[in-house]
Amino acid sequence: MSTALPTGEDRGECLRREIVEEALRWIDTPFVHQASICGVGTDCVGLIRGVAWNLGLADVHESNPKYRDLLSYPRRSDSRRMRRDLDRFMVNVPVAEARAGDVLWFRIGGEDRHVGIITRRGYVVHASHKGGRTMNDGRVLEHRVDPKWKIIRAWSFPGVGP
């Protein structure tokens, strides 16, 4: 039995599985704007930050200037800022090549403003505030990608590879 750590493509596939497992662990976490704590509260960007932090994929902390903008943003998302910040943090991949463990960016209601983690073909885990009386009534859930959502961009987490 080999005790060697996986390298190259094997390592990337292992990380993808870990990302999906970690994202699924966040299911039912309440929606809370700018939060990023599994079981306590998160929003869609907070889910991405929290998964990366918990798996050691990025030092997404307020003391790290590279990620500071991912920690403080308005309730109404600014799509240019969101793209810029996620481009700094993630690795852009063609949408057609996105797979489990990657992040999708959606246009919902005419605005580029929502992200989720692919768990399997056609499914994402994301923090949703829809369905509740207020934004904080929502939660993290997994479901099929809504056909009304236009997928406009995809990223891989740092270290996952193509």
C-alpha positions in Angstrom: 0.0 0.0 0.0 1.4 3.3 -1.1 1.5 6.3 1.3 2.5 8.8 -1.4 0.4 12.0 -1.6 -1.5 12.4 -4.8 0.1 14.8 -7.4 -1.0 16.5 -10.6 -4.4 15.4 -11.9 -5.0 13.0 -9.0 -4.4 15.8 -6.5 -6.8 18.1 -8.4 -9.5 15.4 -8.5 -9.1 14.8 -4.7 -9.4 18.5 -4.1 -12.6 18.7 -6.2 -14.1 15.9 -4.1 -13.1 17.7 -0.9 -14.6 20.9 -2.2 -17.9 19.2 -3.0 -18.0 17.4 0.4 -17.3 20.7 2.2 -19.9 22.6 0.3 -22.5 19.9 1.1 -21.6 20.2 4.8 -22.9 23.8 4.6 -26.5 22.8 3.6 -29.1 24.4 5.9 -26.7 27.1 7.1 -28.9 30.3 7.4 -28.5 33.1 4.9 -26.7 36.0 6.5 -25.2 38.9 4.5 -21.4 38.9 4.6 -21.2 36.0 6.9 -19.1 32.9 6.3 -19.4 30.4 9.1 -20.8 26.9 8.4 -23.9 26.2 10.4 -24.1 29.8 11.6 -24.6 32.0 8.6 -23.4 32.8 5.1 -24.3 34.4 1.8 -23.3 33.1 -1.7 -19.8 34.7 -1.7 -19.3 33.7 2.0 -19.9 30.1 1.0 -17.1 30.3 -1.5 -14.8 32.0 1.0 -15.7 29.6 3.8 -15.1 26.5 1.7 -11.7 27.9 0.5 -10.8 28.8 4.1 -11.9 25.5 5.7 -9.9 23.5 3.1 -6.8 25.7 3.3 -7.1 26.7 -0.4 -6.8 30.4 0.3 -6.0 32.7 3.2 -9.4 34.5 2.8 -9.1 36.6 6.0 -9.5 40.3 6.6 -5.8 40.7 7.4 -4.9 39.6 3.8 -5.3 42.6 1.5 -5.6 40.4 -1.5 -9.0 39.1 -0.3 -10.2 42.1 1.7 -12.8 43.1 -0.9 -14.3 39.6 -0.7 -15.1 40.3 3.0 -16.8 43.7 2.7 -19.3 44.4 0.0 -22.7 46.0 -0.4 -26.0 44.1 0.1 -26.9 44.9 -3.5 -24.0 43.3 -5.5 -21.9 45.3 -7.9 -21.2 42.8 -10.8 -18.0 44.6 -11.9 -16.6 44.5 -8.4 -17.7 40.9 -7.8 -16.1 39.7 -11.0 -12.9 41.6 -10.3 -12.7 40.2 -6.7 -13.5 36.6 -7.8 -11.0 36.9 -10.7 -8.3 37.8 -8.1 -9.2 34.9 -5.9 -10.2 32.1 -8.3 -8.9 30.6 -11.6 -11.1 31.4 -14.6 -12.2 28.3 -16.6 -14.5 28.1 -19.6 -18.1 27.6 -18.6 -18.4 24.5 -20.9 -15.5 22.9 -19.0 -16.7 23.7 -15.5 -17.2 20.5 -13.3 -17.8 19.4 -9.8 -15.9 21.6 -7.3 -15.9 24.6 -9.6 -17.8 27.9 -9.0 -20.5 29.2 -11.4 -21.5 32.8 -11.6 -25.2 33.4 -12.6 -27.2 36.2 -14.0 -30.5 36.2 -12.1 -33.3 38.7 -12.8 -31.1 40.6 -15.3 -28.2 41.0 -12.9 -24.8 39.2 -12.6 -25.0 38.6 -8.9 -25.0 35.0 -7.7 -22.5 32.2 -7.3 -22.7 28.6 -6.3 -20.5 25.5 -6.2 -21.1 22.6 -8.7 -21.7 19.4 -6.8 -22.5 17.2 -9.8 -23.7 17.8 -13.4 -26.5 20.3 -13.4 -26.5 20.8 -9.6 -25.1 23.5 -7.3 -24.8 24.3 -3.6 -25.6 28.0 -3.0 -26.8 30.3 -0.3 -30.3 31.5 -1.2 -32.4 34.2 0.4 -35.4 33.4 -1.9 -38.4 31.8 -0.4 -38.2 33.6 2.9 -40.0 36.7 4.1 -36.6 38.5 4.5 -33.1 38.0 3.2 -32.2 36.3 6.4 -34.9 33.6 6.1 -32.9 31.8 3.4 -30.4 29.1 3.7 -27.7 27.0 1.9 -29.2 24.4 -0.3 -28.4 22.0 -3.2 -30.6 21.9 -6.2 -30.7 21.8 -10.0 -29.4 24.9 -11.8 -32.5 26.8 -12.6 -32.9 27.1 -16.4 -33.8 30.8 -15.9 -30.3 31.5 -14.5 -27.8 32.4 -17.2 -24.4 31.0 -16.4 -22.0 33.7 -17.3 -18.6 32.7 -15.8 -16.9 29.8 -14.1 -13.9 29.5 -11.8 -11.8 26.8 -10.2 -10.5 27.1 -6.6 -6.8 27.9 -6.4 -4.7 24.7 -6.5 -7.4 22.5 -8.2 -6.0 22.9 -11.7 -7.8 22.5 -15.0 
